[in-house]
Amino acid sequence: MGALYDKLKCFFKGEMVENEPMSNHTSFGIGGPAEVYCRPKDEEDLSRVARFAHSEGIQTLTLGNGTNLLVKDGGVSGIVIHPAVQTVVLDSDMLNVGSALSLRDLLDFCVENSLSGLEFMAGIPGSVGGALAMNAGAYGRWFGEKVLLYKGVRVDGEVVERKVREGEFSYRRWDGAYGMIIEAVKVAMERSRPEAVRSRILEYLEKRRKSQPIGERSAGSVFKNPANDHAGALLDRAGLKGLREGDAEISSIHANFIVNNGQATARDVLRLIDIAKESVLESFGIELELEIQVVGRD
C-alpha cells in the first residue's frame, strides 16, 4: 500500500480504495486511477479527511455522480472524496436532501409526496451536490433558484451551514462551490397533485429524448452557451456533428455532446474539444467556454 493510504487508514472509517479507476465513477466511462478514493462514513469522517488533506497539503477532488466530469488518462493525485449522504426528509414545504442523492431519486420523491418546483430538472443526470456545485438547470430555470441553505465541510474540516445569499448563483456557476464539500441542502417546494408533477416530468423527459443522446456515455453539455446563442447550434453550423477521434464522437443528435462509443480515452475527448473550440472561433469569432470539468494528469 502507498504512504497516503497507510496514513488515511489510521483514522478513516468509511470505504477506501487505492488506485481506483475513475472510469468506474464517471458517466463518460473514462478516467485513470485515483491515488486514493474514499466514501466517508459520516460527517465526522468527512471532516477528518478534509482537515488531514488541508494540513498535509494533499490535493482533493470532491466527486458527485461524475456526470459533468472528464478525468484524464493519467488519473488523479491525492484523495477523491465521494460523499455518501442520500437522505431526503420532508419538512413542511421544504426538503432536506443529502448531496449524494441522485436527481432522479429526488424527483421520484417529489412525485410520491405531491411536490412541485423541480420538474425542469428531469433527465439531468447526476447528484444533488453536483447540481448545486454547477447550478444545473434547463429551459431558463436553475437549481440555485430553489435552494434556501446548504450544509457542508470546508477544506480545513470546519462544518458550516449557511443561508443562500442574493446573487450567489448565476448561469452554470455557484460562488460557494470552491473550498466546500456539500453534505446537504434545503430546497423550497410547492404543493401539487402527484399526477400533475409526473406529467410535467414526462414532458421534460420527452423533450430531452428528442434532442439529446440519452442513454449514451457522455458528460452532458460540453460547452456553456455563449451570450445570445447556443453552443450546440454553433457546433452544428460548423459541420462538426459526427466528427470522431478514436472512440470519441461529437454526437450526431446534439453537437454539444461528446459520446464514448467504446474505449474512448480522455485524450480523444480533449482532441475533439480543441477542434470544436478552434472551429467555432474561426467560423464565428466566438470563444466557447467549457461546461464540463476536466481534472487529472495526462
Order of alpha helices (4+ residues) and beta strands (2+ residues): alpha-beta-beta-alpha-beta-beta-beta-beta-beta-alpha-beta-alpha-beta-beta-beta-beta-beta-beta-beta-beta-alpha-beta-alpha-beta-beta-beta-alpha-beta
